[in-house]
Amino acid sequence: MKSFLILGALACILVALAGAGFFMLRRPGQQQRKDAMARALALRVGLSIALFLCIWLAYAMGWIEPRGNPLGG
């Protein structure tokens, strides 16, 4: 369940990044394009910080713990 939340947050971050790329390549007014791209990038940064803080809080509370190298190497 925890991994689905993390993967969902990562998917949202990638969607925000793709949205910023879309707005960067769009043709309409220069200022309107910059505003939309800045909002999308700000959303991506906010989501990334929120994900980091949630993972850090979950680790501090003992809800998640490191397991080492899954490949056994």
C-alpha positions in Angstrom: 0.0 0.0 0.0 2.8 2.4 0.9 4.6 1.7 -2.4 1.4 2.6 -4.3 1.3 6.0 -2.6 4.9 6.7 -3.4 4.5 5.5 -7.0 1.4 7.6 -7.4 3.2 10.7 -6.1 6.1 10.1 -8.5 3.6 9.7 -11.4 2.1 13.1 -10.4 5.6 14.6 -10.4 6.3 13.3 -13.9 2.9 14.5 -15.2 3.7 18.0 -13.8 7.1 17.9 -15.5 5.5 16.8 -18.8 2.9 19.6 -18.5 5.7 22.2 -18.1 7.4 20.8 -21.2 4.1 21.0 -23.1 3.6 24.6 -22.0 7.2 25.4 -23.0 6.6 24.2 -26.6 3.1 25.7 -27.0 2.7 28.7 -29.4 0.3 31.2 -27.7 1.3 34.5 -26.0 4.8 34.6 -24.5 3.7 35.7 -21.1 0.8 33.3 -20.8 3.1 30.4 -21.8 5.7 31.4 -19.2 3.1 31.7 -16.5 1.7 28.2 -17.2 5.1 26.7 -17.4 6.2 28.4 -14.1 3.0 27.1 -12.4 3.7 23.5 -13.6 7.3 23.6 -12.5 6.3 25.1 -9.1 3.8 22.3 -8.7 6.5 19.7 -9.5 8.9 21.2 -6.9 6.1 21.3 -4.3 5.1 17.7 -4.9 8.8 16.6 -4.8 9.3 18.4 -1.4 6.0 17.0 0.0 7.0 13.5 -1.1 10.4 13.8 0.5 8.9 15.1 3.8 6.3 12.3 3.8 9.0 9.6 3.3 11.2 11.2 5.9 8.2 11.4 8.4 7.3 7.8 7.7 10.9 6.7 8.3 11.1 8.7 11.6 7.8 7.2 12.8 8.9 3.7 12.0 6.3 3.1 9.4 8.9 2.2 6.8 12.5 1.0 7.2 15.4 0.3 4.9 15.9 -3.3 3.8 19.4 -3.1 2.2 20.3 -4.2 -1.3 17.5 -6.2 -2.9 19.8 -7.7 -5.4 22.0 -9.4 -2.8 25.2 -8.0 -4.2 
